[in-house]
Amino acid sequence: MEIIYSKYFVKKYKKLPVSIQMKFKERRNIFMEDHHSSILNVHGLRGAYTGKYSFNVTADYRVIFAYESDGVATLIDIDTHSNLYS
């Protein structure tokens, strides 16, 4: 899986605690190897995020992304569950 990082994602990522950045890198690597891994809990979203997907970084942090084409995903946002969905 090839990953494209949106400018907004990069901006948000840089503000995260280092521990979350490190956990993201672990999960990103899993996503690149197997984007259907059960560890990630990849699922489609509804409402304002219809057509987008999410995967878990930690129990609270999520990444929102979109599949662009076969083998390419754009990471759109990263934040806590409550900040993303409230």
Stockholm file with secondary structure:
# STOCKHOLM 1.0

chainA/1-86         MEIIYSKYFVKKYKKLPVSIQMKFKERRNIFMEDHHSSILNVHGLRGAYTGKYSFNVTADYRVIFAYESDGVATLIDIDTHSNLYS
#=GR chainA/1-86 SS CEEEECHHHHHHHHTSCHHHHHHHHHHHHHHHHCTTCTTTTCEECCGGGTTCEEEESSSSEEEEEEEEETTEEEEEEEEEHHHHHC
#=GC SS_cons        CEEEECHHHHHHHHTSCHHHHHHHHHHHHHHHHCTTCTTTTCEECCGGGTTCEEEESSSSEEEEEEEEETTEEEEEEEEEHHHHHC
//
